């Protein structure tokens, strides 16, 4: 099973992959409508929103959690340098 390089979501079904393409390394939620990977800012906003809706955190706390998670993911290594 693949895991999305941009959000960490397990990708088990074809519909989990960007554009239904099982060769992609990122999920449908981290893709733009054209199938390309969303930008860091787009992904951070989406993850922040998801955390707020699913876990009930306020925006400030949710963004901190999102950033902490994103630091561990391969897609965003260049955004954080060598911390």
mmCIF file of the N, C-alpha and C atoms, coordinates in Angstrom:
data_MODEL
# 
_entry.id   MODEL 
# 
loop_
_atom_site.group_PDB 
_atom_site.id 
_atom_site.type_symbol 
_atom_site.label_atom_id 
_atom_site.label_alt_id 
_atom_site.label_comp_id 
_atom_site.label_asym_id 
_atom_site.label_entity_id 
_atom_site.label_seq_id 
_atom_site.pdbx_PDB_ins_code 
_atom_site.Cartn_x 
_atom_site.Cartn_y 
_atom_site.Cartn_z 
_atom_site.occupancy 
_atom_site.B_iso_or_equiv 
_atom_site.pdbx_formal_charge 
_atom_site.auth_seq_id 
_atom_site.auth_comp_id 
_atom_site.auth_asym_id 
_atom_site.auth_atom_id 
_atom_site.pdbx_PDB_model_num 
ATOM 1   N N  . UNK A 1 1  ? 0.845   -1.189 0.000   1.00 0.00 ? 1  UNK A N  1 
ATOM 2   C CA . UNK A 1 1  ? 0.000   0.000  0.000   1.00 0.00 ? 1  UNK A CA 1 
ATOM 3   C C  . UNK A 1 1  ? 0.885   1.246  0.000   1.00 0.00 ? 1  UNK A C  1 
ATOM 4   N N  . UNK A 1 2  ? 0.550   2.167  -0.869  1.00 0.00 ? 2  UNK A N  1 
ATOM 5   C CA . UNK A 1 2  ? 1.254   3.452  -0.919  1.00 0.00 ? 2  UNK A CA 1 
ATOM 6   C C  . UNK A 1 2  ? 0.653   4.414  0.092   1.00 0.00 ? 2  UNK A C  1 
ATOM 7   N N  . UNK A 1 3  ? 1.478   5.362  0.518   1.00 0.00 ? 3  UNK A N  1 
ATOM 8   C CA . UNK A 1 3  ? 1.052   6.446  1.397   1.00 0.00 ? 3  UNK A CA 1 
ATOM 9   C C  . UNK A 1 3  ? 1.355   7.751  0.678   1.00 0.00 ? 3  UNK A C  1 
ATOM 10  N N  . UNK A 1 4  ? 0.424   8.682  0.705   1.00 0.00 ? 4  UNK A N  1 
ATOM 11  C CA . UNK A 1 4  ? 0.604   9.966  0.037   1.00 0.00 ? 4  UNK A CA 1 
ATOM 12  C C  . UNK A 1 4  ? 1.837   10.684 0.569   1.00 0.00 ? 4  UNK A C  1 
ATOM 13  N N  . UNK A 1 5  ? 2.686   11.148 -0.344  1.00 0.00 ? 5  UNK A N  1 
ATOM 14  C CA . UNK A 1 5  ? 3.913   11.846 0.049   1.00 0.00 ? 5  UNK A CA 1 
ATOM 15  C C  . UNK A 1 5  ? 3.641   13.254 0.568   1.00 0.00 ? 5  UNK A C  1 
ATOM 16  N N  . UNK A 1 6  ? 2.412   13.746 0.363   1.00 0.00 ? 6  UNK A N  1 
ATOM 17  C CA . UNK A 1 6  ? 2.094   15.125 0.730   1.00 0.00 ? 6  UNK A CA 1 
ATOM 18  C C  . UNK A 1 6  ? 1.225   15.260 1.981   1.00 0.00 ? 6  UNK A C  1 
ATOM 19  N N  . UNK A 1 7  ? 0.464   14.190 2.324   1.00 0.00 ? 7  UNK A N  1 
ATOM 20  C CA . UNK A 1 7  ? -0.376  14.288 3.532   1.00 0.00 ? 7  UNK A CA 1 
ATOM 21  C C  . UNK A 1 7  ? -0.301  13.053 4.411   1.00 0.00 ? 7  UNK A C  1 
ATOM 22  N N  . UNK A 1 8  ? 0.260   11.971 3.904   1.00 0.00 ? 8  UNK A N  1 
ATOM 23  C CA . UNK A 1 8  ? 0.403   10.755 4.693   1.00 0.00 ? 8  UNK A CA 1 
ATOM 24  C C  . UNK A 1 8  ? -0.789  9.818  4.644   1.00 0.00 ? 8  UNK A C  1 
ATOM 25  N N  . UNK A 1 9  ? -1.814  10.144 3.849   1.00 0.00 ? 9  UNK A N  1 
ATOM 26  C CA . UNK A 1 9  ? -2.997  9.294  3.771   1.00 0.00 ? 9  UNK A CA 1 
ATOM 27  C C  . UNK A 1 9  ? -2.662  7.971  3.088   1.00 0.00 ? 9  UNK A C  1 
ATOM 28  N N  . UNK A 1 10 ? -3.115  6.851  3.669   1.00 0.00 ? 10 UNK A N  1 
ATOM 29  C CA . UNK A 1 10 ? -2.952  5.564  2.979   1.00 0.00 ? 10 UNK A CA 1 
ATOM 30  C C  . UNK A 1 10 ? -3.797  5.570  1.699   1.00 0.00 ? 10 UNK A C  1 
ATOM 31  N N  . UNK A 1 11 ? -3.209  5.093  0.614   1.00 0.00 ? 11 UNK A N  1 
ATOM 32  C CA . UNK A 1 11 ? -3.917  5.040  -0.665  1.00 0.00 ? 11 UNK A CA 1 
ATOM 33  C C  . UNK A 1 11 ? -4.130  3.571  -1.016  1.00 0.00 ? 11 UNK A C  1 
ATOM 34  N N  . UNK A 1 12 ? -5.343  3.098  -0.766  1.00 0.00 ? 12 UNK A N  1 
ATOM 35  C CA . UNK A 1 12 ? -5.660  1.684  -0.930  1.00 0.00 ? 12 UNK A CA 1 
ATOM 36  C C  . UNK A 1 12 ? -6.432  1.391  -2.209  1.00 0.00 ? 12 UNK A C  1 
ATOM 37  N N  . UNK A 1 13 ? -7.321  2.294  -2.599  1.00 0.00 ? 13 UNK A N  1 
ATOM 38  C CA . UNK A 1 13 ? -8.165  2.097  -3.783  1.00 0.00 ? 13 UNK A CA 1 
ATOM 39  C C  . UNK A 1 13 ? -7.697  3.027  -4.898  1.00 0.00 ? 13 UNK A C  1 
ATOM 40  N N  . UNK A 1 14 ? -8.025  2.659  -6.128  1.00 0.00 ? 14 UNK A N  1 
ATOM 41  C CA . UNK A 1 14 ? -7.663  3.492  -7.281  1.00 0.00 ? 14 UNK A CA 1 
ATOM 42  C C  . UNK A 1 14 ? -8.188  4.916  -7.098  1.00 0.00 ? 14 UNK A C  1 
ATOM 43  N N  . UNK A 1 15 ? -9.380  5.053  -6.530  1.00 0.00 ? 15 UNK A N  1 
ATOM 44  C CA . UNK A 1 15 ? -9.992  6.375  -6.342  1.00 0.00 ? 15 UNK A CA 1 
ATOM 45  C C  . UNK A 1 15 ? -9.259  7.230  -5.310  1.00 0.00 ? 15 UNK A C  1 
ATOM 46  N N  . UNK A 1 16 ? -8.373  6.640  -4.520  1.00 0.00 ? 16 UNK A N  1 
ATOM 47  C CA . UNK A 1 16 ? -7.585  7.399  -3.537  1.00 0.00 ? 16 UNK A CA 1 
ATOM 48  C C  . UNK A 1 16 ? -6.447  8.170  -4.207  1.00 0.00 ? 16 UNK A C  1 
ATOM 49  N N  . UNK A 1 17 ? -6.031  7.728  -5.384  1.00 0.00 ? 17 UNK A N  1 
ATOM 50  C CA . UNK A 1 17 ? -4.888  8.319  -6.075  1.00 0.00 ? 17 UNK A CA 1 
ATOM 51  C C  . UNK A 1 17 ? -5.313  9.522  -6.910  1.00 0.00 ? 17 UNK A C  1 
ATOM 52  N N  . UNK A 1 18 ? -4.421  10.487 -7.060  1.00 0.00 ? 18 UNK A N  1 
ATOM 53  C CA . UNK A 1 18 ? -4.680  11.666 -7.891  1.00 0.00 ? 18 UNK A CA 1 
ATOM 54  C C  . UNK A 1 18 ? -5.059  11.216 -9.298  1.00 0.00 ? 18 UNK A C  1 
ATOM 55  N N  . UNK A 1 19 ? -6.217  11.642 -9.753  1.00 0.00 ? 19 UNK A N  1 
ATOM 56  C CA . UNK A 1 19 ? -6.685  11.287 -11.082 1.00 0.00 ? 19 UNK A CA 1 
ATOM 57  C C  . UNK A 1 19 ? -6.931  9.805  -11.283 1.00 0.00 ? 19 UNK A C  1 
ATOM 58  N N  . UNK A 1 20 ? -7.005  9.046  -10.196 1.00 0.00 ? 20 UNK A N  1 
ATOM 59  C CA . UNK A 1 20 ? -7.188  7.602  -10.304 1.00 0.00 ? 20 UNK A CA 1 
ATOM 60  C C  . UNK A 1 20 ? -5.970  6.884  -10.846 1.00 0.00 ? 20 UNK A C  1 
ATOM 61  N N  . UNK A 1 21 ? -4.824  7.583  -10.894 1.00 0.00 ? 21 UNK A N  1 
ATOM 62  C CA . UNK A 1 21 ? -3.576  7.045  -11.442 1.00 0.00 ? 21 UNK A CA 1 
ATOM 63  C C  . UNK A 1 21 ? -2.745  6.434  -10.316 1.00 0.00 ? 21 UNK A C  1 
ATOM 64  N N  . UNK A 1 22 ? -2.717  5.116  -10.251 1.00 0.00 ? 22 UNK A N  1 
ATOM 65  C CA . UNK A 1 22 ? -2.007  4.419  -9.175  1.00 0.00 ? 22 UNK A CA 1 
ATOM 66  C C  . UNK A 1 22 ? -0.488  4.570  -9.246  1.00 0.00 ? 22 UNK A C  1 
ATOM 67  N N  . UNK A 1 23 ? 0.020   5.201  -10.285 1.00 0.00 ? 23 UNK A N  1 
ATOM 68  C CA . UNK A 1 23 ? 1.455   5.485  -10.382 1.00 0.00 ? 23 UNK A CA 1 
ATOM 69  C C  . UNK A 1 23 ? 1.822   6.773  -9.644  1.00 0.00 ? 23 UNK A C  1 
ATOM 70  N N  . UNK A 1 24 ? 0.827   7.600  -9.341  1.00 0.00 ? 24 UNK A N  1 
ATOM 71  C CA . UNK A 1 24 ? 1.075   8.858  -8.624  1.00 0.00 ? 24 UNK A CA 1 
ATOM 72  C C  . UNK A 1 24 ? 1.472   8.551  -7.187  1.00 0.00 ? 24 UNK A C  1 
ATOM 73  N N  . UNK A 1 25 ? 2.278   9.425  -6.616  1.00 0.00 ? 25 UNK A N  1 
ATOM 74  C CA . UNK A 1 25 ? 2.724   9.270  -5.237  1.00 0.00 ? 25 UNK A CA 1 
ATOM 75  C C  . UNK A 1 25 ? 1.911   10.125 -4.273  1.00 0.00 ? 25 UNK A C  1 
ATOM 76  N N  . UNK A 1 26 ? 0.878   10.782 -4.776  1.00 0.00 ? 26 UNK A N  1 
ATOM 77  C CA . UNK A 1 26 ? 0.050   11.622 -3.912  1.00 0.00 ? 26 UNK A CA 1 
ATOM 78  C C  . UNK A 1 26 ? -1.425  11.341 -4.173  1.00 0.00 ? 26 UNK A C  1 
ATOM 79  N N  . UNK A 1 27 ? -2.229  11.697 -3.168  1.00 0.00 ? 27 UNK A N  1 
ATOM 80  C CA . UNK A 1 27 ? -3.646  11.329 -3.186  1.00 0.00 ? 27 UNK A CA 1 
ATOM 81  C C  . UNK A 1 27 ? -4.519  12.352 -3.907  1.00 0.00 ? 27 UNK A C  1 
ATOM 82  N N  . UNK A 1 28 ? -5.759  11.967 -4.065  1.00 0.00 ? 28 UNK A N  1 
ATOM 83  C CA . UNK A 1 28 ? -6.763  12.797 -4.729  1.00 0.00 ? 28 UNK A CA 1 
ATOM 84  C C  . UNK A 1 28 ? -6.943  14.133 -3.997  1.00 0.00 ? 28 UNK A C  1 
ATOM 85  N N  . UNK A 1 29 ? -6.768  14.159 -2.678  1.00 0.00 ? 29 UNK A N  1 
ATOM 86  C CA . UNK A 1 29 ? -6.960  15.383 -1.898  1.00 0.00 ? 29 UNK A CA 1 
ATOM 87  C C  . UNK A 1 29 ? -5.788  16.361 -2.027  1.00 0.00 ? 29 UNK A C  1 
ATOM 88  N N  . UNK A 1 30 ? -4.634  15.847 -2.414  1.00 0.00 ? 30 UNK A N  1 
ATOM 89  C CA . UNK A 1 30 ? -3.451  16.694 -2.562  1.00 0.00 ? 30 UNK A CA 1 
ATOM 90  C C  . UNK A 1 30 ? -3.204  17.098 -4.014  1.00 0.00 ? 30 UNK A C  1 
ATOM 91  N N  . UNK A 1 31 ? -4.128  16.747 -4.876  1.00 0.00 ? 31 UNK A N  1 
ATOM 92  C CA . UNK A 1 31 ? -3.994  17.060 -6.298  1.00 0.00 ? 31 UNK A CA 1 
ATOM 93  C C  . UNK A 1 31 ? -4.928  18.194 -6.699  1.00 0.00 ? 31 UNK A C  1 
ATOM 94  N N  . UNK A 1 32 ? -4.475  18.963 -7.665  1.00 0.00 ? 32 UNK A N  1 
ATOM 95  C CA . UNK A 1 32 ? -5.330  19.966 -8.301  1.00 0.00 ? 32 UNK A CA 1 
ATOM 96  C C  . UNK A 1 32 ? -6.240  19.228 -9.286  1.00 0.00 ? 32 UNK A C  1 
ATOM 97  N N  . UNK A 1 33 ? -7.265  19.903 -9.795  1.00 0.00 ? 33 UNK A N  1 
ATOM 98  C CA . UNK A 1 33 ? -8.155  19.244 -10.772 1.00 0.00 ? 33 UNK A CA 1 
ATOM 99  C C  . UNK A 1 33 ? -7.423  18.672 -11.991 1.00 0.00 ? 33 UNK A C  1 
ATOM 100 N N  . UNK A 1 34 ? -6.282  19.280 -12.368 1.00 0.00 ? 34 UNK A N  1 
ATOM 101 C CA . UNK A 1 34 ? -5.538  18.763 -13.525 1.00 0.00 ? 34 UNK A CA 1 
ATOM 102 C C  . UNK A 1 34 ? -4.618  17.588 -13.169 1.00 0.00 ? 34 UNK A C  1 
ATOM 103 N N  . UNK A 1 35 ? -4.618  17.178 -11.889 1.00 0.00 ? 35 UNK A N  1 
ATOM 104 C CA . UNK A 1 35 ? -3.827  16.026 -11.466 1.00 0.00 ? 35 UNK A CA 1 
ATOM 105 C C  . UNK A 1 35 ? -2.450  16.358 -10.936 1.00 0.00 ? 35 UNK A C  1 
ATOM 106 N N  . UNK A 1 36 ? -2.040  17.621 -11.006 1.00 0.00 ? 36 UNK A N  1 
ATOM 107 C CA . UNK A 1 36 ? -0.729  18.002 -10.478 1.00 0.00 ? 36 UNK A CA 1 
ATOM 108 C C  . UNK A 1 36 ? -0.809  18.191 -8.961  1.00 0.00 ? 36 UNK A C  1 
ATOM 109 N N  . UNK A 1 37 ? 0.322   18.080 -8.315  1.00 0.00 ? 37 UNK A N  1 
ATOM 110 C CA . UNK A 1 37 ? 0.403   18.257 -6.865  1.00 0.00 ? 37 UNK A CA 1 
ATOM 111 C C  . UNK A 1 37 ? 0.129   19.706 -6.494  1.00 0.00 ? 37 UNK A C  1 
ATOM 112 N N  . UNK A 1 38 ? -0.708  19.895 -5.480  1.00 0.00 ? 38 UNK A N  1 
ATOM 113 C CA . UNK A 1 38 ? -0.986  21.252 -4.994  1.00 0.00 ? 38 UNK A CA 1 
ATOM 114 C C  . UNK A 1 38 ? 0.289   21.857 -4.405  1.00 0.00 ? 38 UNK A C  1 
ATOM 115 N N  . UNK A 1 39 ? 0.322   23.177 -4.321  1.00 0.00 ? 39 UNK A N  1 
ATOM 116 C CA . UNK A 1 39 ? 1.467   23.875 -3.733  1.00 0.00 ? 39 UNK A CA 1 
ATOM 117 C C  . UNK A 1 39 ? 1.494   23.640 -2.225  1.00 0.00 ? 39 UNK A C  1 
ATOM 118 N N  . UNK A 1 40 ? 2.605   23.969 -1.609  1.00 0.00 ? 40 UNK A N  1 
ATOM 119 C CA . UNK A 1 40 ? 2.742   23.850 -0.161  1.00 0.00 ? 40 UNK A CA 1 
ATOM 120 C C  . UNK A 1 40 ? 1.636   24.635 0.538   1.00 0.00 ? 40 UNK A C  1 
ATOM 121 N N  . UNK A 1 41 ? 1.395   25.870 0.118   1.00 0.00 ? 41 UNK A N  1 
ATOM 122 C CA . UNK A 1 41 ? 0.381   26.707 0.765   1.00 0.00 ? 41 UNK A CA 1 
ATOM 123 C C  . UNK A 1 41 ? -1.021  26.125 0.589   1.00 0.00 ? 41 UNK A C  1 
ATOM 124 N N  . UNK A 1 42 ? -1.313  25.609 -0.596  1.00 0.00 ? 42 UNK A N  1 
ATOM 125 C CA . UNK A 1 42 ? -2.617  24.978 -0.835  1.00 0.00 ? 42 UNK A CA 1 
ATOM 126 C C  . UNK A 1 42 ? -2.796  23.746 0.057   1.00 0.00 ? 42 UNK A C  1 
ATOM 127 N N  . UNK A 1 43 ? -1.748  22.942 0.140   1.00 0.00 ? 43 UNK A N  1 
ATOM 128 C CA . UNK A 1 43 ? -1.809  21.726 0.949   1.00 0.00 ? 43 UNK A CA 1 
ATOM 129 C C  . UNK A 1 43 ? -1.932  22.064 2.437   1.00 0.00 ? 43 UNK A C  1 
ATOM 130 N N  . UNK A 1 44 ? -1.183  23.068 2.878   1.00 0.00 ? 44 UNK A N  1 
ATOM 131 C CA . UNK A 1 44 ? -1.248  23.474 4.293   1.00 0.00 ? 44 UNK A CA 1 
ATOM 132 C C  . UNK A 1 44 ? -2.656  23.955 4.632   1.00 0.00 ? 44 UNK A C  1 
ATOM 133 N N  . UNK A 1 45 ? -3.255  24.751 3.765   1.00 0.00 ? 45 UNK A N  1 
ATOM 134 C CA . UNK A 1 45 ? -4.609  25.248 4.000   1.00 0.00 ? 45 UNK A CA 1 
ATOM 135 C C  . UNK A 1 45 ? -5.611  24.093 4.040   1.00 0.00 ? 45 UNK A C  1 
ATOM 136 N N  . UNK A 1 46 ? -5.474  23.149 3.132   1.00 0.00 ? 46 UNK A N  1 
ATOM 137 C CA . UNK A 1 46 ? -6.371  22.003 3.104   1.00 0.00 ? 46 UNK A CA 1 
ATOM 138 C C  . UNK A 1 46 ? -6.234  21.126 4.329   1.00 0.00 ? 46 UNK A C  1 
ATOM 139 N N  . UNK A 1 47 ? -5.004  20.882 4.741   1.00 0.00 ? 47 UNK A N  1 
ATOM 140 C CA . UNK A 1 47 ? -4.773  20.055 5.923   1.00 0.00 ? 47 UNK A CA 1 
ATOM 141 C C  . UNK A 1 47 ? -5.275  20.769 7.179   1.00 0.00 ? 47 UNK A C  1 
ATOM 142 N N  . UNK A 1 48 ? -5.058  22.072 7.259   1.00 0.00 ? 48 UNK A N  1 
ATOM 143 C CA . UNK A 1 48 ? -5.540  22.863 8.398   1.00 0.00 ? 48 UNK A CA 1 
ATOM 144 C C  . UNK A 1 48 ? -7.061  22.771 8.484   1.00 0.00 ? 48 UNK A C  1 
ATOM 145 N N  . UNK A 1 49 ? -7.724  22.940 7.359   1.00 0.00 ? 49 UNK A N  1 
ATOM 146 C CA . UNK A 1 49 ? -9.194  22.850 7.304   1.00 0.00 ? 49 UNK A CA 1 
ATOM 147 C C  . UNK A 1 49 ? -9.669  21.466 7.741   1.00 0.00 ? 49 UNK A C  1 
ATOM 148 N N  . UNK A 1 50 ? -9.003  20.425 7.242   1.00 0.00 ? 50 UNK A N  1 
ATOM 149 C CA . UNK A 1 50 ? -9.369  19.058 7.593   1.00 0.00 ? 50 UNK A CA 1 
ATOM 150 C C  . UNK A 1 50 ? -9.232  18.828 9.098   1.00 0.00 ? 50 UNK A C  1 
ATOM 151 N N  . UNK A 1 51 ? -8.153  19.297 9.691   1.00 0.00 ? 51 UNK A N  1 
ATOM 152 C CA . UNK A 1 51 ? -7.931  19.119 11.135  1.00 0.00 ? 51 UNK A CA 1 
ATOM 153 C C  . UNK A 1 51 ? -8.985  19.869 11.936  1.00 0.00 ? 51 UNK A C  1 
ATOM 154 N N  . UNK A 1 52 ? -9.321  21.078 11.497  1.00 0.00 ? 52 UNK A N  1 
ATOM 155 C CA . UNK A 1 52 ? -10.366 21.845 12.180  1.00 0.00 ? 52 UNK A CA 1 
ATOM 156 C C  . UNK A 1 52 ? -11.704 21.096 12.133  1.00 0.00 ? 52 UNK A C  1 
ATOM 157 N N  . UNK A 1 53 ? -12.063 20.587 10.963  1.00 0.00 ? 53 UNK A N  1 
ATOM 158 C CA . UNK A 1 53 ? -13.357 19.932 10.790  1.00 0.00 ? 53 UNK A CA 1 
ATOM 159 C C  . UNK A 1 53 ? -13.419 18.559 11.457  1.00 0.00 ? 53 UNK A C  1 
ATOM 160 N N  . UNK A 1 54 ? -12.336 17.810 11.386  1.00 0.00 ? 54 UNK A N  1 
ATOM 161 C CA . UNK A 1 54 ? -12.373 16.432 11.881  1.00 0.00 ? 54 UNK A CA 1 
ATOM 162 C C  . UNK A 1 54 ? -12.022 16.310 13.361  1.00 0.00 ? 54 UNK A C  1 
ATOM 163 N N  . UNK A 1 55 ? -11.227 17.282 13.876  1.00 0.00 ? 55 UNK A N  1 
ATOM 164 C CA . UNK A 1 55 ? -10.759 17.150 15.250  1.00 0.00 ? 55 UNK A CA 1 
ATOM 165 C C  . UNK A 1 55 ? -11.179 18.304 16.147  1.00 0.00 ? 55 UNK A C  1 
ATOM 166 N N  . UNK A 1 56 ? -11.805 19.336 15.574  1.00 0.00 ? 56 UNK A N  1 
ATOM 167 C CA . UNK A 1 56 ? -12.356 20.416 16.370  1.00 0.00 ? 56 UNK A CA 1 
ATOM 168 C C  . UNK A 1 56 ? -11.365 21.449 16.896  1.00 0.00 ? 56 UNK A C  1 
ATOM 169 N N  . UNK A 1 57 ? -10.152 21.466 16.360  1.00 0.00 ? 57 UNK A N  1 
ATOM 170 C CA . UNK A 1 57 ? -9.175  22.472 16.784  1.00 0.00 ? 57 UNK A CA 1 
ATOM 171 C C  . UNK A 1 57 ? -9.508  23.821 16.160  1.00 0.00 ? 57 UNK A C  1 
ATOM 172 N N  . UNK A 1 58 ? -9.084  24.910 16.832  1.00 0.00 ? 58 UNK A N  1 
ATOM 173 C CA . UNK A 1 58 ? -9.238  26.218 16.207  1.00 0.00 ? 58 UNK A CA 1 
ATOM 174 C C  . UNK A 1 58 ? -8.167  26.358 15.122  1.00 0.00 ? 58 UNK A C  1 
ATOM 175 N N  . UNK A 1 59 ? -8.265  27.408 14.307  1.00 0.00 ? 59 UNK A N  1 
ATOM 176 C CA . UNK A 1 59 ? -7.385  27.542 13.146  1.00 0.00 ? 59 UNK A CA 1 
ATOM 177 C C  . UNK A 1 59 ? -5.908  27.607 13.511  1.00 0.00 ? 59 UNK A C  1 
ATOM 178 N N  . UNK A 1 60 ? -5.569  28.340 14.561  1.00 0.00 ? 60 UNK A N  1 
ATOM 179 C CA . UNK A 1 60 ? -4.160  28.476 14.956  1.00 0.00 ? 60 UNK A CA 1 
ATOM 180 C C  . UNK A 1 60 ? -3.575  27.127 15.346  1.00 0.00 ? 60 UNK A C  1 
ATOM 181 N N  . UNK A 1 61 ? -4.284  26.390 16.185  1.00 0.00 ? 61 UNK A N  1 
ATOM 182 C CA . UNK A 1 61 ? -3.805  25.078 16.626  1.00 0.00 ? 61 UNK A CA 1 
ATOM 183 C C  . UNK A 1 61 ? -3.753  24.104 15.451  1.00 0.00 ? 61 UNK A C  1 
ATOM 184 N N  . UNK A 1 62 ? -4.780  24.127 14.608  1.00 0.00 ? 62 UNK A N  1 
ATOM 185 C CA . UNK A 1 62 ? -4.832  23.217 13.463  1.00 0.00 ? 62 UNK A CA 1 
ATOM 186 C C  . UNK A 1 62 ? -3.673  23.477 12.499  1.00 0.00 ? 62 UNK A C  1 
ATOM 187 N N  . UNK A 1 63 ? -3.342  24.742 12.286  1.00 0.00 ? 63 UNK A N  1 
ATOM 188 C CA . UNK A 1 63 ? -2.226  25.052 11.385  1.00 0.00 ? 63 UNK A CA 1 
ATOM 189 C C  . UNK A 1 63 ? -0.909  24.563 11.980  1.00 0.00 ? 63 UNK A C  1 
ATOM 190 N N  . UNK A 1 64 ? -0.717  24.704 13.276  1.00 0.00 ? 64 UNK A N  1 
ATOM 191 C CA . UNK A 1 64 ? 0.512   24.198 13.915  1.00 0.00 ? 64 UNK A CA 1 
ATOM 192 C C  . UNK A 1 64 ? 0.618   22.685 13.757  1.00 0.00 ? 64 UNK A C  1 
ATOM 193 N N  . UNK A 1 65 ? -0.495  21.985 13.940  1.00 0.00 ? 65 UNK A N  1 
ATOM 194 C CA . UNK A 1 65 ? -0.513  20.530 13.771  1.00 0.00 ? 65 UNK A CA 1 
ATOM 195 C C  . UNK A 1 65 ? -0.211  20.168 12.322  1.00 0.00 ? 65 UNK A C  1 
ATOM 196 N N  . UNK A 1 66 ? -0.818  20.897 11.388  1.00 0.00 ? 66 UNK A N  1 
ATOM 197 C CA . UNK A 1 66 ? -0.587  20.643 9.961   1.00 0.00 ? 66 UNK A CA 1 
ATOM 198 C C  . UNK A 1 66 ? 0.885   20.813 9.610   1.00 0.00 ? 66 UNK A C  1 
ATOM 199 N N  . UNK A 1 67 ? 1.483   21.895 10.061  1.00 0.00 ? 67 UNK A N  1 
ATOM 200 C CA . UNK A 1 67 ? 2.897   22.154 9.766   1.00 0.00 ? 67 UNK A CA 1 
ATOM 201 C C  . UNK A 1 67 ? 3.785   21.076 10.379  1.00 0.00 ? 67 UNK A C  1 
ATOM 202 N N  . UNK A 1 68 ? 3.485   20.695 11.603  1.00 0.00 ? 68 UNK A N  1 
ATOM 203 C CA . UNK A 1 68 ? 4.258   19.644 12.265  1.00 0.00 ? 68 UNK A CA 1 
ATOM 204 C C  . UNK A 1 68 ? 4.191   18.344 11.463  1.00 0.00 ? 68 UNK A C  1 
ATOM 205 N N  . UNK A 1 69 ? 3.023   18.006 10.968  1.00 0.00 ? 69 UNK A N  1 
ATOM 206 C CA . UNK A 1 69 ? 2.855   16.796 10.156  1.00 0.00 ? 69 UNK A CA 1 
ATOM 207 C C  . UNK A 1 69 ? 3.577   16.926 8.826   1.00 0.00 ? 69 UNK A C  1 
ATOM 208 N N  . UNK A 1 70 ? 3.450   18.085 8.198   1.00 0.00 ? 70 UNK A N  1 
ATOM 209 C CA . UNK A 1 70 ? 4.052   18.292 6.878   1.00 0.00 ? 70 UNK A CA 1 
ATOM 210 C C  . UNK A 1 70 ? 5.573   18.228 6.926   1.00 0.00 ? 70 UNK A C  1 
ATOM 211 N N  . UNK A 1 71 ? 6.162   18.596 8.038   1.00 0.00 ? 71 UNK A N  1 
ATOM 212 C CA . UNK A 1 71 ? 7.625   18.537 8.176   1.00 0.00 ? 71 UNK A CA 1 
ATOM 213 C C  . UNK A 1 71 ? 8.148   17.117 8.015   1.00 0.00 ? 71 UNK A C  1 
ATOM 214 N N  . UNK A 1 72 ? 7.301   16.129 8.268   1.00 0.00 ? 72 UNK A N  1 
ATOM 215 C CA . UNK A 1 72 ? 7.711   14.724 8.228   1.00 0.00 ? 72 UNK A CA 1 
ATOM 216 C C  . UNK A 1 72 ? 7.470   14.078 6.868   1.00 0.00 ? 72 UNK A C  1 
ATOM 217 N N  . UNK A 1 73 ? 6.864   14.803 5.935   1.00 0.00 ? 73 UNK A N  1 
ATOM 218 C CA . UNK A 1 73 ? 6.464   14.223 4.663   1.00 0.00 ? 73 UNK A CA 1 
ATOM 219 C C  . UNK A 1 73 ? 7.424   14.578 3.530   1.00 0.00 ? 73 UNK A C  1 
ATOM 220 N N  . UNK A 1 74 ? 7.734   13.603 2.667   1.00 0.00 ? 74 UNK A N  1 
ATOM 221 C CA . UNK A 1 74 ? 8.720   13.813 1.597   1.00 0.00 ? 74 UNK A CA 1 
ATOM 222 C C  . UNK A 1 74 ? 8.426   14.973 0.653   1.00 0.00 ? 74 UNK A C  1 
ATOM 223 N N  . UNK A 1 75 ? 7.181   15.231 0.358   1.00 0.00 ? 75 UNK A N  1 
ATOM 224 C CA . UNK A 1 75 ? 6.843   16.273 -0.621  1.00 0.00 ? 75 UNK A CA 1 
ATOM 225 C C  . UNK A 1 75 ? 7.279   17.661 -0.178  1.00 0.00 ? 75 UNK A C  1 
ATOM 226 N N  . UNK A 1 76 ? 7.433   17.874 1.121   1.00 0.00 ? 76 UNK A N  1 
ATOM 227 C CA . UNK A 1 76 ? 7.669   19.234 1.629   1.00 0.00 ? 76 UNK A CA 1 
ATOM 228 C C  . UNK A 1 76 ? 9.045   19.434 2.243   1.00 0.00 ? 76 UNK A C  1 
ATOM 229 N N  . UNK A 1 77 ? 9.965   18.495 2.065   1.00 0.00 ? 77 UNK A N  1 
ATOM 230 C CA . UNK A 1 77 ? 11.310  18.621 2.655   1.00 0.00 ? 77 UNK A CA 1 
ATOM 231 C C  . UNK A 1 77 ? 11.974  19.942 2.294   1.00 0.00 ? 77 UNK A C  1 
ATOM 232 N N  . UNK A 1 78 ? 11.832  20.380 1.053   1.00 0.00 ? 78 UNK A N  1 
ATOM 233 C CA . UNK A 1 78 ? 12.499  21.618 0.628   1.00 0.00 ? 78 UNK A CA 1 
ATOM 234 C C  . UNK A 1 78 ? 11.899  22.852 1.297   1.00 0.00 ? 78 UNK A C  1 
ATOM 235 N N  . UNK A 1 79 ? 10.676  22.761 1.785   1.00 0.00 ? 79 UNK A N  1 
ATOM 236 C CA . UNK A 1 79 ? 10.028  23.892 2.453   1.00 0.00 ? 79 UNK A CA 1 
ATOM 237 C C  . UNK A 1 79 ? 10.614  24.155 3.836   1.00 0.00 ? 79 UNK A C  1 
ATOM 238 N N  . UNK A 1 80 ? 11.188  23.143 4.444   1.00 0.00 ? 80 UNK A N  1 
ATOM 239 C CA . UNK A 1 80 ? 11.655  23.271 5.819   1.00 0.00 ? 80 UNK A CA 1 
ATOM 240 C C  . UNK A 1 80 ? 13.164  23.221 5.977   1.00 0.00 ? 80 UNK A C  1 
ATOM 241 N N  . UNK A 1 81 ? 13.883  22.893 4.937   1.00 0.00 ? 81 UNK A N  1 
ATOM 242 C CA . UNK A 1 81 ? 15.343  22.824 5.027   1.00 0.00 ? 81 UNK A CA 1 
ATOM 243 C C  . UNK A 1 81 ? 15.789  21.737 5.982   1.00 0.00 ? 81 UNK A C  1 
ATOM 244 N N  . UNK A 1 82 ? 16.824  22.047 6.741   1.00 0.00 ? 82 UNK A N  1 
ATOM 245 C CA . UNK A 1 82 ? 17.415  21.059 7.667   1.00 0.00 ? 82 UNK A CA 1 
ATOM 246 C C  . UNK A 1 82 ? 17.119  21.439 9.104   1.00 0.00 ? 82 UNK A C  1 
ATOM 247 N N  . UNK A 1 83 ? 15.905  21.234 9.521   1.00 0.00 ? 83 UNK A N  1 
ATOM 248 C CA . UNK A 1 83 ? 15.543  21.573 10.902  1.00 0.00 ? 83 UNK A CA 1 
ATOM 249 C C  . UNK A 1 83 ? 15.813  20.407 11.813  1.00 0.00 ? 83 UNK A C  1 
# 
